Amino acid sequence: MTDIQKVKVSRKQFAGLLDYWLWGFLSEKAVKKTAKDLGFKIRTNEDFSKIFEELFVLDMWLVVYTCEGIFEDEDKRNECLDIFHHLEYGRYLGKEEKSFSDWMMSIAPRYAEYGKAMETEHPSTPLWVVANVFNKRLFGETKNDLAFQTKVIVYKGLFVKHLGEAIKQYDID
């Protein structure tokens, strides 16, 4: 078995790769497919905005969570994630009046909510608790739907697994 040679990239390039990964899941087509797969009906622009925003925050948090689990160099990781968050701010909110720091402060509680959920012990997996948080944020209350919960767990579990494998292919300077 031969060793796989890692691709050398700068921190900015790596943040760009994370951005590319994220938006592969957040294109209009991908969000509509995810909504359909989860059984979330998009009838209005508000429905689309609601699921898009929650997927945006959850998927960004999953990028952070995955990077935190893989990077040994915290300074390098934090710099990459800072660049990544600036890219997302520019892409998502660049034309609004909210400053970058205000935007980060507005998503921090949601990141904390997902982080706390991931640290919660659950008989099957902590992802069950993460799915509960997503479920509640999306529907306003926890929808007792085993299929929904399971689909969120599988979807997000695969997201983390595949992103983790992708991250390991890069040597970040």
C-alpha positions as CSV (number, residue, x, y, z in Angstrom):
1,M,0.0,0.0,0.0
2,T,1.4,3.4,-1.0
3,D,1.2,6.6,1.0
4,I,-1.1,9.1,-0.5
5,Q,0.7,12.4,-1.1
6,K,-1.1,15.3,0.3
7,V,-1.8,18.4,-1.7
8,K,-0.1,21.5,-0.4
9,V,-2.3,24.5,-0.1
10,S,-2.2,27.9,1.7
11,R,-4.6,28.6,4.5
12,K,-6.6,30.9,2.3
13,Q,-6.8,28.2,-0.4
14,F,-7.9,25.7,2.2
15,A,-10.6,28.1,3.5
16,G,-11.7,28.4,-0.1
17,L,-12.0,24.6,-0.4
18,L,-14.2,24.6,2.8
19,D,-16.3,27.3,1.2
20,Y,-16.6,25.3,-2.0
21,W,-17.6,22.2,0.0
22,L,-20.2,24.1,2.0
23,W,-21.9,25.6,-1.0
24,G,-22.1,22.3,-2.7
25,F,-24.7,21.6,0.0
26,L,-26.3,25.0,-0.1
27,S,-27.1,25.6,-3.8
28,E,-30.8,26.2,-4.4
29,K,-31.1,22.7,-6.1
30,A,-29.3,21.0,-3.1
31,V,-31.4,22.8,-0.5
32,K,-34.6,21.8,-2.3
33,K,-33.4,18.2,-2.6
34,T,-32.5,18.1,1.1
35,A,-35.8,19.6,2.1
36,K,-37.6,17.0,0.0
37,D,-35.5,14.2,1.4
38,L,-36.3,15.4,4.9
39,G,-40.0,15.8,4.2
40,F,-39.9,19.6,4.7
41,K,-42.3,21.2,2.3
42,I,-41.2,24.4,0.5
43,R,-44.4,26.2,-0.5
44,T,-43.2,29.8,-0.2
45,N,-40.0,31.8,-0.3
46,E,-40.2,32.0,3.5
47,D,-40.1,28.2,3.7
48,F,-37.1,28.1,1.5
49,S,-35.4,30.9,3.5
50,K,-36.1,29.0,6.7
51,I,-34.6,25.7,5.7
52,F,-31.7,27.4,3.8
53,E,-30.7,29.5,6.9
54,E,-30.9,26.6,9.3
55,L,-28.9,24.4,6.9
56,F,-26.4,27.2,6.4
57,V,-25.7,27.5,10.1
58,L,-25.8,23.8,10.8
59,D,-23.4,23.0,7.9
60,M,-21.0,25.8,8.9
61,W,-21.0,24.4,12.4
62,L,-20.3,20.9,11.0
63,V,-17.4,22.3,9.0
64,V,-16.0,23.8,12.3
65,Y,-16.7,20.7,14.2
66,T,-15.0,18.5,11.6
67,C,-12.0,20.8,11.5
68,E,-11.7,20.8,15.3
69,G,-11.6,17.0,15.3
70,I,-8.9,16.7,12.6
71,F,-6.5,19.6,13.0
72,E,-3.7,19.1,15.5
73,D,-2.4,22.7,15.1
74,E,-5.1,24.9,16.7
75,D,-3.6,28.1,15.5
76,K,-3.6,27.0,11.9
77,R,-7.1,25.6,12.2
78,N,-8.4,28.8,13.8
79,E,-6.8,30.9,11.1
80,C,-8.3,28.8,8.4
81,L,-11.8,28.9,10.1
82,D,-11.5,32.7,10.5
83,I,-10.8,33.0,6.8
84,F,-13.7,30.6,6.1
85,H,-16.1,32.6,8.2
86,H,-15.1,35.8,6.4
87,L,-15.8,34.2,3.1
88,E,-19.2,33.1,4.3
89,Y,-20.0,36.5,5.7
90,G,-19.0,38.1,2.3
91,R,-21.0,35.6,0.3
92,Y,-24.1,35.5,2.6
93,L,-24.3,38.9,4.3
94,G,-21.8,41.1,2.5
95,K,-24.5,43.6,1.3
96,E,-26.2,43.9,4.6
97,E,-25.5,46.5,7.3
98,K,-24.5,43.9,9.9
99,S,-20.8,43.9,10.7
100,F,-18.7,40.7,10.6
101,S,-18.4,40.7,14.4
102,D,-22.1,41.3,14.9
103,W,-22.8,38.4,12.5
104,M,-20.5,36.1,14.3
105,M,-22.1,37.0,17.6
106,S,-25.5,36.2,16.1
107,I,-24.5,32.7,15.0
108,A,-22.4,31.9,18.1
109,P,-25.4,30.9,20.3
110,R,-26.6,28.5,17.5
111,Y,-23.1,27.1,17.2
112,A,-23.1,26.6,21.0
113,E,-26.5,24.9,20.8
114,Y,-25.3,22.4,18.2
115,G,-22.0,21.9,20.1
116,K,-23.8,21.2,23.4
117,A,-26.1,18.8,21.6
118,M,-23.1,16.9,20.2
119,E,-21.6,16.6,23.7
120,T,-24.9,15.1,25.0
121,E,-24.9,11.4,25.7
122,H,-27.6,9.5,23.8
123,P,-28.2,5.8,23.6
124,S,-27.8,5.8,19.8
125,T,-25.6,8.8,19.0
126,P,-25.1,12.4,19.9
127,L,-26.2,13.2,16.3
128,W,-29.7,12.3,17.5
129,V,-29.6,15.3,19.8
130,V,-28.2,17.5,17.0
131,A,-31.0,16.3,14.8
132,N,-33.4,17.2,17.6
133,V,-32.0,20.8,17.7
134,F,-32.3,21.1,13.9
135,N,-35.8,19.6,14.0
136,K,-36.9,22.1,16.7
137,R,-35.3,25.1,14.9
138,L,-36.9,24.1,11.6
139,F,-40.4,23.3,12.9
140,G,-40.6,25.5,16.0
141,E,-41.1,22.3,18.1
142,T,-39.6,18.9,18.0
143,K,-41.5,16.9,15.4
144,N,-41.8,13.3,16.5
145,D,-40.8,11.7,13.3
146,L,-38.3,8.9,13.4
147,A,-37.7,9.0,9.7
148,F,-36.9,12.7,9.8
149,Q,-34.5,12.2,12.7
150,T,-32.8,9.3,11.0
151,K,-32.4,11.1,7.7
152,V,-30.8,14.1,9.5
153,I,-28.4,11.8,11.3
154,V,-27.4,10.0,8.2
155,Y,-27.1,13.2,6.1
156,K,-25.0,15.0,8.6
157,G,-23.0,12.0,9.7
158,L,-22.0,11.5,6.0
159,F,-21.2,15.2,5.7
160,V,-18.7,15.0,8.6
161,K,-17.3,11.7,7.5
162,H,-16.6,12.8,3.9
163,L,-15.4,16.2,4.8
164,G,-13.0,14.7,7.3
165,E,-11.6,12.4,4.6
166,A,-11.3,15.4,2.2
167,I,-9.5,17.5,4.8
168,K,-6.9,14.8,5.4
169,Q,-5.9,15.1,1.7
170,Y,-4.4,18.5,2.2
171,D,-1.2,19.8,3.7
172,I,-1.9,23.3,4.9
173,D,1.0,25.7,5.3
